[in-house]
């Protein structure tokens, strides 16, 4: 089990990313738009830099939903490789069978 503080920090980042998504997208669109005057684009860069760092989507780390393990995660299942194997062996994931030969 991962540290509770690390899990909560990641949840906070997810919340902030969702909260600031519209603002970040608007500022980024303004920065990329070449028809906008250079001064306004520069102001948009400064405003983007003022936003909280943790509101950026790239700072969110994929973690296992059950254990909070930060490494070895399958995006499709939102589980770590360890829990995926345990649940598959127990038959709790529909359609997944442990292979043997």
Buried (B, 14 or more C-beta within 10 A) or exposed (E): EBEEEEBEBBEEBBEBBEEBEEEBEEBEEBBEEEEBEEEEBEBBBEBBEEBEEBBBEEBBEBBBEBBBBBEEBEEEBBBBBEBBBBBBEEEEBEEBEEEEE
